[in-house]
Amino acid sequence: MLGPDAIHFTGDTEADRLLARDPLALLIGFALDQQVTVQQAFAGPL
């Protein structure tokens, strides 16, 4: 099953295509949109 060609989130065509094909880019984009610090976004047990 194929996913969408673009996720219309940024208004920038190339950026929207990247979000659709790279799950990590989507995760980081959501974290940045929420203004979460990198330390908070990727915190895990030691």
Contacts in CASP RR format, 6 or more apart in sequence:
PFRMAT RR
TARGET T0000
AUTHOR 0000-0000-0000
METHOD contacts of the structure
MODEL  1
MLGPDAIHFTGDTEADRLLARDPLALLIGFALDQQVTVQQAFAGPL
3 20 0 8 1.000
4 20 0 8 1.000
5 17 0 8 1.000
5 20 0 8 1.000
6 13 0 8 1.000
6 16 0 8 1.000
6 17 0 8 1.000
6 19 0 8 1.000
6 20 0 8 1.000
7 16 0 8 1.000
7 19 0 8 1.000
7 20 0 8 1.000
7 26 0 8 1.000
8 16 0 8 1.000
9 15 0 8 1.000
9 16 0 8 1.000
9 19 0 8 1.000
10 16 0 8 1.000
10 19 0 8 1.000
18 25 0 8 1.000
19 25 0 8 1.000
19 26 0 8 1.000
19 29 0 8 1.000
20 26 0 8 1.000
28 41 0 8 1.000
31 38 0 8 1.000
31 41 0 8 1.000
END
